[in-house]
Structures are given as C-alpha cells and as structure tokens.
Amino acid sequence: MKLYTSFSIVPLFLCVLLFQEVVSDLKADRQALLDFASATPHGRRLNWSMKASICTSWVGVTCSADGTRVVQLRLPGVGFSGPIPENTIGRLDALTTLSLRSNLLSGSLPSDVLSLPSLQNIYLQRNNFSGDIPSTLSPEFNFIDLSFNSFTGNIPVKVQNLTHLTGLNLENNSLTGSIPDLNLPNLKQLNLSNNLLNGSIPPSLKRFPSSSFGGNSLLCGPPLNRCHSIAPSPSPSPSPSPSPLPSPSPSPLPSPSPTNSNSKPPPRSPGQLPLSPKAPENQKAKSKLSSGSIIAIAAGSTAAIIFGFILVMALCCMKGFYTKKGATTGKNLNAERTAPKEDFSSGTQDAEKNKLIFFDGCSHNFDLEDLLRASAEVLGKGSYGTTYKAILEEGVTVVVKRLKEVVVGKREFEQQMQTIGTLSHHPNVVALRAYYYSKDEKLLVHDFVARGSLSALMHGNRESRMALDWNTRLKIAVGAARGVAHIHSVPGARLTHGNIKSSNVLLTQDLNGCISDFGLTPLMGFTTIPPRSAGYRAPEVIETRKSTQKSDVYSLGVLLLELLTGKAPVQSAAQDEVVDLPKWVQSVVREEWTAEVFDAELINYHQSVEDEMVQLLQVAMACVGKVPEMRPKMDEVVRMIEEIRQPDFDNRPSSEDNKSRSPSSSAV
C-alpha cells in the first residue's frame, strides 16, 4: 500500500516541477522586458503592468501558443532612445521576431541580441546604431534589416552560413570592405546600397539588380561596371578646361524617416567631385584686362551696391507702414505661408502625428509610416473613398480605406469609430482594427478578407469571376443578413450601414458573406453615387438623403435579388430608359414568368431547389417594398432566410466542389 502511494505521487511531483519551470520561464521573460523598458527612455507610454497578463495585454508582446514564452517583440516607432542595454532583450531566448525599427536607438548593437538561438527575423532599420555589426549571428535567421543606421566595419563573414536567410537589408550605413560570397539558396532580397564597400561583387550575387549595390563607388563587377586590373584614381586630375559634371545615376530615394538626420547621402564618386572655380586660363585672362576696364568694373560695382542699399531701405519702410496699419490681408497671407503643415511620415519625432488608434483584440503592431511604406495595390474606388491592399514588411496584410469628404470634426469622428469598433467581434462583420484622424487624412484599417467581394465574383473579369451555385449563394445571403442584423442590434445607437452593395460584401476562404464599410454614412457628405450603385438606394433615401435601418433592409433586398438573378442592380430596358432591378423583377413576376427571373445557371443546374429560390425571392420582394414601415426588420429577414434551409443543406456540394461541372462564368 505504501509502495503504491509513493508511485502515484511521482507523476504529480513531476507535473508540479514542470509547471513551476514554465511559470519561471515566463516570469524571466517578463522581467527581461521590464528591465529593457526601465533602462531605455521612450516617448510613447507602454501599458506593461505587472497586474496584467503579459501574453494578452502587453502592447507589442506575443507569446507562444501555449502561453509559456515570449516569442515576438514588436515596438516600432515608440520613441526609444539611447543604447539597448546588454542582458535585457538578450535574455529572451525563445524570441523569434524582434522589431524596434523607426526609433532613436543608438550606440553599438549588443552581441547577445543577434545571437539569440531562436531569432529568425530582426527589424532595426531607421535608428542611430553605430559600430560593427556583431559576428555572433543566430543560425535560424530568416530576415535581417539593419538599414538606415551608422554601422561601420565589414559585413560579418558568418552571414554566408545563414542557410535559411531570405532577406538582407544593410543599405545606407558606412560599411567597408568587400562583400562576402553569399551563396545562399533562399536569398530573395538583398540591398547593400549606399555604403563604402569595395572590390568585386561575388558571382553568386550577380542575379540581383544594380540597385542592390548602387552608391558604393569602389564596387565593380556584374551587375555594375566591369572591374579593371588597375584601380581607378580616387579623384580626377585637373583638366586644362572645365567640363560638365556627369549626372549621377538615378537611384530610388529612401522613404521619409524620423531619423533621417542620421541618414547620409551616397558616397560621392570621383567623377562627382566639384570642379575648381578658378582655372589657370582665367587667371591669365584677368591679368590681360586694361586699367580702364578695371575702373569701369569698380564704378559699376559701387553703383550696384548703392542701388541695392536704397532698395532694401525702401522695402523696410514699406513693411513698417503695413505693420502699423495692421493690414488684414497681409496678416492672413503671412499666416497661410507660415502655418505648419502636417507631415504624415515624420515618424517618432512627434508621436501624435504618427499614431494609429488600435481597438482591443487587434494583434497587429505597426504605425502610419509602415502603411505609407508598404507595398500597396488599389482594390477599388467607391463613393466613400479609395481602398488599398497593403502588405507590411513583416508579411502582415491589411486593407486601408482612405476616406474622402468627411464632414464631421475629430470628436464626432472618434465617437463613431468607437461605436463601429464595438461591432468587430462577429463572424459576418469585417473587423475594423485601427483608424487615423488628422486634418488632411482619415484612414481606416481592416482585416484582409481572402476571396474578395461578391461583386467581383459575380460581375468581374474572367480571372475574378466564379460560378456560384445555389448552396453558396444562400450561404452568402444569410451571412450578409446576419452581419447587417448585428449592426442594427447596437443598443440605443440606431446604427445603420447606409451603403449596402455587393462590393461591400466580402467573402472568406469558405465563402461566408461578411459586411464591410458600415457606419460611415453619418461621417460623410451626401456623395454622388455611381450609376451602378444607385440601384441599391431606397426611394426615401434619394429624396431625404438620410439612411435608416429600413433603408438598409431595402438595400439588402436588392442584394438578394442580385444573387437570385445574377444581374446588376441597374438594368437598361431600352435605349434611353434605365430600370432598377426591383422594378424589372416585379414586371416579370407580374406576368407569371417567375422562372425567367432566376439566373439561368441556377435553373440549369439546380432545378431541385427552385422552391427554395422562390422562397428567397419572396423575402427579397418584402424587403424592397416602397413603404418603409411595411418592410421587415433585419432580425426577421435573417429568420426567414434561415427557414429556407432544408435538413440536407450543409451536405450539398458547394461551388468549390462543382467547379468541374459548372458552366462558364460568362453566362452570369
């Protein structure tokens, strides 16, 4: 009996020891971060509280999936200054990603940071670091960015042993010596431009463009100029006669940086040295001038000086006259000229200019400068502004909407953003992650949704169009309805979407419909609506220019008709006549040609579900009723659509399963 008891205690004892070890590791990480923050001055306040959970509440900190270690530290643009203290960040031995870019950090980089055994990505660009780059490098490195600093010395030879490295960015430093033979199979990005490197470029790197090596005047070899056996002279010998300066080769300008006071222009090549202002020929010519010419020149110079003095005195008198009179126009003009203009890429020198307001639950950590520097593509231009897909340097993809014609002030804008932010936790609503407000710029940051918009899938070009079966269309319909119902459910706010259309219904990877661009109508003037989108507007909105929850129901009804018919919300009935979709459907149904309403693709391939299509058509027609009070509420619309579903709904093949046997999307 005693033996059994002792054996049962052993596993429990081991579990207790393991738990204590895990807790101690996380406590050690917490203490290392606190030591770093307390020893490094910073402009922006960190909410690193001992009472809060380090894994869920500390800004910039990400823990492992099991919550036992700190694996990512991202604090860009916080305003850190001075050196990184040794034995602080270097104690985070489970760290995989470190981002302290766009700060004011200086001094040498501690070797214990780059040698962290698990470190894969480091982003320290746009600081004031100096000294040599430590040669103790983690073998797990995937991306290294130390650009726009003041590092000196050679590129560490050990870089050529980093077999996992995909990107190396060391531009705009003062590195010297030759380039190591970086014969790395995974290296995709390389930038060593604007340093003091010399010698020939290794053959393994000739696949990279010349911009990767520009600004190093003593470098040669492909992709730059051929190397010569005799080294070029450091400066050109004086020529008998002046010749025009060669224009420097064009190179991309670095994006604005808060620390660009530390940045330096590319080293000047010998051919760009300024010429001497006096050549020997000029001196000989001067000696040949006659005494009469000299007297004439002197008299002319004296007259010019006297005239300039008189002109300056006259201007000063005029300025005093207008100052005494208090010329209003002059004051206003001067105020316009001297008023400071906002610089949205000024970085951390003014934290408020560069401050994105994030909502709770957002795991991203970036700033406005990151968005401005990000690789971006235009997704669309709508009535409220332009939408961009932005890929940040750390691989994070977000959607940025640049609003236009905002008519409210900062206080009203921020209040509406806070209301919108409370709606983010719903599977059928595209979450608003952050916003930015200034006099000249209003930005919204959303999650990126994988499959794009419903409009692109139904009406886009051949590459973006997709044949949607009935199962998928019904799933999109119920998802969109649930999203709008969630927006309408905010207690006391009477919040409306105000701009429901197929381009604002985004589709997830599994083709669930999500509502985006909601709650913006109160912020905007009544903008001109593109003809394609005008068909979603309820009749009363066109007259009163005010959206309500009932007008949202109308717009959703048009969206349902769009899913059923495959047609755009505005139809051309005759040469000069335009008929919106609800009127066209009503005219067809009135003649009892109901089957003619539905998309031919649905009729040909889904005859067994025609009854369900008729039921959804009835829901849509109830939504687009002319009298707002007769339209159902959104929660009722959701209930009616959900009742259409049959027991085997989830077992039917989706559009993804039917791709091989679906008709061409050109039939839509």
Protein Blocks (a to p, Z undefined) as FASTA:
>chain_A
ZZmmmmmmmmmmmmmmmmmmmmmmmmmmmmmmmmmmmmmccfbdcfbdfkbcfklmmghi
acdfkopacfbdcdehklpacjddehilmmmmmbfbdcfehiabecjddfklmmpmklmb
dcfehiabecjddfbdcfkbfbdcfehiabecjddfklmmmmkbcbdcfehiabecjddd
ddbfklmbdcfehiabecjddfklmmpcfklmgoiakbgcjfbdcddfbdcdfbdcddfb
dcddddddddddddddfklmmpccddddfklpccdfbdfklmmmmmmpcfklmmmmmmmm
mmmmmmmmmmmmmmmmmmmmmmmnopaklmmmmmmmmpccddfknojmlmklmcccddeh
iabdcdfklmmmpccddfbdcfkbccdddddfkopacdddddehiabdfklmmmmmmmmm
mmmmcfkbccdfbdcddfkbccddddddfklpfklmmmmcfklgccddfklmmmmmmmmm
mmmmmmmmpghklpafklacfklpccdfkopacdehihklmmpccddddfklmmmpcfkl
mmnopacfklmmmmmmmmmmmmmnopafbdcfblmlccdfklmmmmmmmnopmmmmpcfk
lmmmmmmlmmmmmmmmmmmmmmmpfblklpccfklmmmmmmmmpcfklmmpccfklmmmm
pccfklZZ
